[in-house]
Amino acid sequence: MIRETRHAADVLADEGVSVEVIDLRSLVPLDVETLVGSVEKTGRAVIIHEGHRTAGFGAELSARIQEEALYSLLAPVERVTGWDTIFPLKRTEEYYLPGVDRIVQAAHRTLEG
């Protein structure tokens, strides 16, 4: 999702919105310090991943952010994920996977909060 996320960051930059993109290269061990540091600096978090929403890894990231940086949040954590359905065949995966528009909309919601 890093390609889509960076493209969304470019769209937001064109709108005058500065964002910080963190590419978690490893989930174990999880770099909680970087996540918390970013939330403490920006006051916001948008988590993007291609897995399903319910019980996906984004839920774990959201929980960790709220455990460690709740009082730094200026808006609820947003998650942009795949849908809670069976992963589709290759022909239709573009409807399932998070795209730039969904990421930009989630960022806007955190700015409104």
C-alpha positions in Angstrom: 0.0 0.0 0.0 3.0 2.3 0.1 2.6 3.3 -3.5 -1.0 4.4 -3.0 -0.2 6.0 0.3 2.7 8.1 -1.2 0.4 9.1 -4.0 -2.3 10.2 -1.5 0.4 12.2 0.4 1.3 14.0 -2.9 -2.4 14.8 -3.4 -2.6 16.1 0.1 0.6 18.1 -0.3 -1.0 19.8 -3.4 -3.8 20.8 -1.1 -1.4 22.3 1.4 -1.6 19.4 3.9 1.7 18.1 5.2 1.7 14.4 6.1 4.2 11.9 7.5 4.3 8.5 5.8 5.7 5.6 7.9 6.4 2.4 6.0 6.4 -0.4 8.5 8.9 -2.8 7.0 8.6 -5.2 9.9 5.6 -6.1 12.0 7.6 -8.2 14.4 9.3 -6.5 16.0 6.9 -3.6 15.7 8.4 -0.1 15.8 6.0 1.4 18.4 8.4 4.3 19.1 8.1 5.6 15.6 4.3 5.3 15.5 3.9 7.0 18.9 6.4 9.7 17.9 4.5 10.5 14.8 1.2 10.7 16.6 2.8 12.9 19.3 4.1 15.2 16.5 1.0 15.3 14.3 -1.9 14.5 16.6 -3.4 12.2 14.0 -3.1 8.7 12.5 -4.4 7.1 9.4 -3.6 3.4 9.1 -3.6 1.8 5.6 -3.4 -1.9 4.9 -4.8 -4.2 2.3 -6.2 -6.9 4.7 -9.7 -7.0 5.9 -10.8 -4.4 8.5 -12.1 -6.7 11.3 -9.2 -8.3 13.3 -6.7 -7.0 10.7 -3.3 -5.7 11.7 -4.5 -2.1 11.5 -6.7 -2.8 14.6 -3.6 -3.8 16.5 -1.8 -0.7 15.3 -4.8 1.4 16.4 -4.9 -0.2 19.8 -1.2 0.4 20.3 -1.5 4.0 19.3 -4.4 4.5 21.7 -2.6 2.7 24.5 0.6 4.8 24.2 -0.5 8.1 22.7 -4.2 8.6 23.5 -3.8 12.1 24.9 -1.8 13.2 21.9 -4.6 12.4 19.4 -6.6 15.3 18.1 -8.9 13.1 16.1 -9.9 9.4 16.1 -7.5 7.0 14.4 -8.7 6.3 10.9 -8.2 2.9 9.2 -8.3 2.4 5.5 -8.5 -1.3 4.8 -9.8 -4.0 2.5 -13.5 -4.8 3.0 -14.7 -7.5 5.4 -15.2 -10.1 2.7 -13.3 -12.8 0.9 -10.3 -11.5 -1.0 -11.5 -11.2 -4.6 -10.1 -12.6 -7.8 -7.4 -10.6 -9.5 -9.9 -9.0 -11.9 -11.8 -7.3 -9.2 -9.2 -6.6 -6.5 -9.1 -2.9 -7.4 -12.6 -2.7 -5.8 -11.3 -4.4 -2.7 -8.0 -2.7 -2.1 -7.7 0.8 -0.5 -7.1 3.4 -3.2 -5.8 7.0 -3.2 -9.3 8.5 -2.9 -10.2 6.5 0.2 -6.8 7.4 1.8 -7.2 11.1 1.1 -10.8 11.0 2.4 -9.6 9.4 5.7 -6.9 12.0 6.1 -9.5 14.8 5.6 -11.7 13.2 8.3 -8.8 13.4 10.8 -8.3 17.0 10.0 -11.9 17.8 10.6 -11.8 16.0 14.0 
